[in-house]
Structures are given as structure tokens and as C-alpha cells.
């Protein structure tokens, strides 16, 4: 009888240890996956910055002028140079599949931790209804009248960017924007989750 009880105790202990090991390994794998995705994103942002520097060197620098039309002409010239340098750009060039997954989780967790509902966040950002939002494409201009800045609670959860780039929202999508050239560099669809609190999902 005692031997049987002892055997059960040993079995339960072994199962508990095995479960703990699996959990630790799983967390370690998730951490490595996140770190790899963030490194990948940083590398692609750096590659864009290098491309942008080369493109900007081929056109006159943007000057601060009182003539808005001339300022816009300078911006358009820079945008054309960058667009030509990355004419084959596609969605996912910077927001790769791994990066998209990690960013959605980071955004979801940051909102959940802060107790912020997406509906409330979007109301605070004064965003238009989905049906009223314009089409936005890679290498196209950013529609500033419809876009929203990313709030600090989410900026803290996302990797920092060089000064030329900013994160912006259009609806639930997160965009990477070259603010000086007024260019959309990449788009992360459905970055903002649905639901609130523990019900948040990235669907």
C-alpha cells in the first residue's frame, strides 16, 4: 500500500516537473521568436533608412520656405526619388509575417494592461467609420486628414523609429510613414484588436 502511494507521489511529481519544463521551454521559444522578429524589423527599417539617404542625396534638400506650393513641390520630388528607389515595394517588406504577429500581440497586451478598449481608443483618436476611410497603398501618400497618431501607451510597446519615420493609424491598420516625404512605407492590417479587456483579439 505504502509503495503504491509512494509510486503515485513520484508520478505526480514527475508530471509536475515535466509540465514546468514544457512551460519554461515554451516561454523561452516565445521570447526568442519575439526577439528575432524585432531584430528583423530593425534591420529592415535600417535598410529603408539607407535607401532613403541615397534617394535624398539625388535631389535638392527640402528647404523651409514661405511658399507652400514650393514646399509641396520639394516634398513631391523627394517622394518620387524614394518611390523610384523602391519601385518593387510590397506590403510586408518591413512588417513581415513574424513582425505582424509580434506587433499585434504587443499592441493587444499593452491595451489590455492599460484597460483600454479599442472602441474608446478610436473614439479618442476621432477616427472615421471604416466605410469612410480612403484607400491607402504602399508608396502612396498618407491621408493626414484621416490618420491618427499612435498614443504613448502603444508607442512604448513598439520599437523606436528614426526621426524620418512615424507609426500612424488608419482605422485598425498600423502604417509606417515617411513623414518628410509623405509616403506610406508599409501597412500592418488589423493591428488594433477587436473587443475589450480579456476579450481582446487580433482577428
LOVEX-139100 format. One line per field, with one value per residue (C-alpha): residue in one letter; x, z, y. Coordinates in nm, 4 decimals. Each point is the difference from the previous one (the first is absolute). Example, Ala and Ser with C-alpha at 12.3 -4.5 7.8 and 13.67 -1.06 7.14 Angstrom:
<atoms>
type	(A	S)
xx	(1.2300	0.1370)
zz	(0.7800	-0.0660)
yy	(-0.4500	0.3440)
</atoms>
This chain:
<atoms>
type	(X	X	X	X	X	X	X	X	X	X	X	X	X	X	X	X	X	X	X	X	X	X	X	X	X	X	X	X	X	X	X	X	X	X	X	X	X	X	X	X	X	X	X	X	X	X	X	X	X	X	X	X	X	X	X	X	X	X	X	X	X	X	X	X	X	X	X	X	X	X	X	X	X	X	X	X	X	X	X	X	X	X	X	X	X	X	X	X	X	X	X	X	X	X	X	X	X	X	X	X	X	X	X	X	X	X	X	X	X	X	X	X	X	X	X	X	X	X	X	X	X	X	X	X	X	X	X	X	X	X	X	X	X	X	X	X	X	X	X	X	X	X	X	X	X	X	X	X	X	X	X	X	X	X	X	X	X	X	X	X	X	X	X	X	X	X	X	X	X	X	X	X	X	X	X	X	X	X	X	X	X	X	X	X	X	X	X	X	X	X	X	X	X	X	X	X	X	X	X	X	X	X	X)
xx	(0.0000	0.2754	0.1946	-0.3045	-0.0490	0.3690	-0.0176	-0.2957	0.1834	0.3062	-0.2167	-0.1826	0.3301	0.1486	-0.3033	0.0167	0.3679	-0.0648	-0.2820	0.2250	0.2788	-0.2416	-0.1282	0.3534	0.1058	-0.3155	0.0629	0.3624	-0.1067	-0.2527	0.2699	0.2434	-0.2705	-0.0817	0.3654	0.0588	-0.3020	0.1071	0.3557	-0.1414	-0.2115	0.2952	0.2135	-0.2665	-0.0558	0.3761	0.0020	-0.2796	0.1852	0.3119	-0.2062	-0.1691	0.3348	0.1204	-0.3245	0.0019	0.3583	-0.1156	-0.2413	0.0266	-0.0526	-0.3344	0.0177	-0.2251	-0.1820	-0.2983	-0.1419	-0.2098	-0.0149	0.3801	0.0219	-0.2453	0.2032	0.3116	-0.1860	-0.1311	0.3512	0.1341	-0.2966	0.0573	0.3663	-0.0812	-0.2858	0.2298	0.2656	-0.2527	-0.2248	-0.0385	-0.1193	-0.2723	-0.2100	0.2008	0.3426	0.0481	-0.3027	0.0904	-0.2234	0.1983	0.0021	-0.3752	-0.0673	0.2258	-0.1299	-0.3633	0.0760	0.1956	-0.2808	-0.2687	0.1916	0.0779	-0.3656	-0.1167	0.2549	-0.1133	-0.3676	-0.0637	-0.2807	0.0683	-0.3344	0.0904	0.3482	-0.1332	-0.2591	0.2815	0.1936	-0.3115	0.0261	-0.2529	-0.2195	0.1687	-0.2228	0.1088	0.3750	0.1923	0.2085	0.3631	0.2748	0.3705	0.2122	-0.3102	-0.0643	-0.1264	-0.3509	0.0712	-0.3640	-0.0968	0.3068	0.0630	0.3131	0.0830	-0.0634	0.2921	-0.1231	0.0532	0.3152	0.1627	-0.0852	0.1363	0.3607	0.1321	0.0385	0.2442	-0.1198	-0.1121	-0.2540	-0.3131	-0.2685	-0.3509	-0.3450	-0.2570	-0.2980	0.1369	0.3055	0.3437	0.2013	0.3669	0.0275	0.2920	-0.1260	0.2353	-0.0657	-0.3694	0.0320	-0.1586	0.2862	-0.1919	-0.3367	-0.0866	-0.3684	-0.2236	0.2682	-0.2683	-0.1864	-0.3730	-0.1775	0.0927	0.1919	0.0503	-0.2063	0.2569	0.0946	0.2067	-0.2570)
zz	(0.0000	0.1002	-0.3114	-0.2159	0.1661	-0.0370	-0.3682	-0.0507	0.1721	-0.2154	-0.3140	0.0905	0.0784	-0.3294	-0.1923	0.1795	-0.0827	-0.3623	-0.0237	0.1495	-0.2455	-0.2955	0.1221	0.0433	-0.3435	-0.1557	0.1578	-0.1129	-0.3563	0.0032	0.1253	-0.2705	-0.2662	0.1214	0.0124	-0.3497	-0.1405	0.1597	-0.1283	-0.3451	0.0160	0.1141	-0.2844	-0.2596	0.1421	-0.0189	-0.3609	-0.0872	0.1725	-0.2079	-0.3211	0.0975	0.0621	-0.3469	-0.1607	0.1895	-0.1110	-0.3628	0.0397	0.1469	0.3774	0.1311	0.1076	0.2373	-0.2225	0.0326	-0.3309	0.0780	-0.3657	-0.0205	0.3229	-0.1406	-0.3214	0.2032	0.1930	-0.3241	-0.1464	0.3018	-0.0075	-0.3687	0.0641	0.2864	-0.1945	-0.2959	0.2278	0.1437	-0.3006	0.0796	0.3582	0.1254	0.3170	0.2557	-0.1034	0.3510	0.1784	-0.0773	0.1097	0.3238	0.0669	-0.0606	0.2526	0.2657	-0.0510	0.0281	0.3240	0.1422	-0.0863	0.1382	0.3244	0.0445	-0.0397	0.2292	0.2678	-0.0157	0.0039	-0.3249	-0.2301	-0.3712	-0.0569	0.2654	-0.1457	-0.3488	0.1325	0.1716	-0.3255	-0.1731	-0.2794	-0.2782	-0.0462	-0.1935	-0.3035	-0.0262	0.0029	-0.3255	-0.1722	0.1048	-0.1954	0.0355	-0.1447	-0.0071	0.1926	0.3564	0.0439	0.2962	0.0314	0.0841	0.1834	0.3721	0.2113	0.2071	0.3722	0.2473	0.1583	-0.3361	-0.1006	0.3143	-0.1136	-0.3544	-0.1200	-0.0301	-0.3496	-0.1658	-0.0081	-0.3643	0.0796	0.2140	0.0867	-0.0931	0.0106	-0.2781	0.1458	0.1662	-0.2280	0.1164	-0.2641	-0.0193	-0.1489	-0.1288	0.1313	-0.1921	-0.3339	0.0802	-0.1001	0.1356	0.0421	0.1258	0.1453	0.2809	-0.0476	0.3056	0.2443	0.2429	0.1467	0.0404	0.3339	0.3401	0.3077	0.0151	-0.3182	-0.2159	-0.3117	-0.3087	-0.2478)
yy	(0.0000	0.2418	-0.0906	0.0754	0.3403	0.0764	-0.0939	0.2341	0.2854	-0.0548	-0.0123	0.3233	0.1721	-0.1157	0.1267	0.3349	0.0380	-0.0973	0.2551	0.2683	-0.0827	0.0197	0.3375	0.1368	-0.1242	0.1461	0.3415	-0.0113	-0.0807	0.2867	0.2373	-0.1108	0.0374	0.3523	0.1004	-0.1396	0.1884	0.3282	-0.0408	-0.0705	0.3158	0.2128	-0.1354	0.0834	0.3469	0.0582	-0.1233	0.2431	0.2844	-0.0751	-0.0106	0.3256	0.1694	-0.0973	0.1171	0.3311	0.0641	-0.0053	0.2939	0.3513	0.0092	0.1179	0.3637	0.1907	0.2461	0.2313	-0.1250	-0.3092	-0.1014	-0.0073	-0.1987	-0.2544	-0.0166	-0.0828	-0.2698	-0.1480	-0.0072	-0.1888	-0.2377	-0.0776	-0.0766	-0.2370	-0.1580	-0.0653	-0.1506	-0.2459	-0.0472	-0.3707	0.0668	-0.2340	-0.0238	-0.1934	0.1287	0.1408	-0.1463	-0.3610	-0.2881	-0.0436	0.3741	0.0267	-0.2756	0.1509	0.3556	-0.1120	-0.1852	0.2959	0.2421	-0.2317	-0.0560	0.3702	0.0951	-0.2795	0.0938	0.3629	-0.1013	0.1857	-0.1153	0.0362	0.1737	0.2567	0.0410	0.0599	0.2439	0.1879	0.0039	0.1385	-0.2543	-0.0241	-0.3070	-0.2813	0.0540	0.3647	-0.0639	0.0525	-0.2658	0.0198	-0.1756	-0.0713	0.2838	0.2198	0.3222	-0.0141	0.1471	0.2262	0.1066	-0.3594	-0.1274	0.0005	0.0177	-0.3068	0.0645	-0.0212	-0.3255	-0.1726	0.1873	-0.1353	-0.3535	0.0423	0.0314	0.3568	0.1465	0.2410	0.3603	-0.0259	-0.2713	-0.0147	-0.2531	0.1151	-0.1564	-0.0130	-0.1817	-0.3160	-0.0085	0.1116	0.1849	0.0806	0.3494	0.2030	0.3322	0.2279	-0.1715	-0.0579	-0.3668	-0.3165	-0.2458	-0.3037	-0.0986	-0.2406	-0.0934	-0.0438	0.1095	0.1147	-0.2976	-0.0406	-0.0177	0.1328	-0.1146	-0.3756	-0.0377	0.1800	-0.1906	0.0809	-0.1313)
</atoms>
